Amino acid sequence: MRMKLYALEIERSEITVSGYVVAGSEKRAAIMVIDHDLALGKQHESFSLERIDLKIPQGRRKGLEEMLAAGSSGFARYSEPAGWSASMRW
């Protein structure tokens, strides 16, 4: 199954946190965010997910196709010059 990349923004009472989630669906990505917060003992006021893998410009796609084709859900990161990589797998 080909995964999708979602931009994540979490609103906590004291701070806004952003990142990326790799999952097969938005529902699965949301479950991962909630489970992760529970595991960390964190609470969020709200969070939002936006699918972005189809919107990323060609110059920032290094490693993206391989990461999505690998079929693993988890959190991801982007850095220059390495490109996209999984930072925590589910």
Secondary structure by P-SEA (a helix, b strand, c coil): cbbbbbbbbbbccccccccccccccaaaaaaaaaaaaaaacccccbbbbbbcccccccccccaaaaaaaccccccccccccccccccccc
